[in-house]
Amino acid sequence: MRTAKAQAVALAARFAAATGQEPRTEEGTDRIRVEVDLPSALSDPARRIVLAGLAAADRYGHDFTGHGAVVWAEPDLRRAT
């Protein structure tokens, strides 16, 4: 099993490759949040990459902001190394 930090790095790479956007990472006391802005259109392969990344996280979500859609995923820092 990967550590949460290793999983966050992998998520950020997946999100960047799929969206062409720079992911943002924020570390809290018990989790690491990786979020990325979604472009207005995603190809089917890119959508599958994003969904696979979300499925691998302990928590995930999809938010709408004034600037567009954002997906986020959180690996749990309590994960065993």
N, C-alpha and C positions, 0 to 999 in steps of 0.2 A: 504494500500500500504506500502511495506517495504521501509525503508530508503536505500540509496545507500550503506552505510557501511554494513548493514545487508545483502543486496543482494550480495555484494562482498564476504562476509564470506561464504554464501551459495554456490556461484559459485565456490570458492576455494575448498570447501568440495566435491562438485559434480565432479569437474575436478580431484581431487586427487583420489576419489573412482573409477572413470572410467578408469583412465590412470595408476594408481600406481606411479605417479610422483608427486613431490612437486611443487604446483603452486607458482608463483611469483606475488606479489601484489605491485603496485606502485600508490600512490595517487598524483594526480595533483590538480590544482586549481579548475577545474570544473568536474573532473571525477576520477574514480578509475579504473585502469586497472588490470585485473587478467589474467595471461597467464600461459600456461602449455605446456611443450614439449609433443608431441604425440609419443607413441611407434610405432614401424614399423607396427604393426598389432593391430587392435582393434576388439573385438567381436561385434556382432550386438547390444547386450544390452548396452555395454559400449559406442558405437557410438551414440545410442539414448540418453543416459544420457548427453553426451557432446553436442549434438545438442539441447536438451531441455534447457541446460544452456545458450547456445548462443542465443537462441530464446527469453529468458527472459531478455536479456541485452538491453540497449539503442543503443549500437554499438558493432559490433563484427567483427572478421576477422580470416583469416587463412594465415599464412606466411610460406615460405620455407627459411630456413637459411642454412649455411654451416654445421650445426649440425643436421638438420632434420626439421620436420614440427612442427609448433607452432600454437595453437589457442589462441585467446584473446577475452575478453569480457569486456565492460566498462559500468557499471551503472553510471548514471549522478548524480553528487553531488547536483545539483539543485532540485533533486526530493524532493517532500514534505515529511515531516516526518509523 
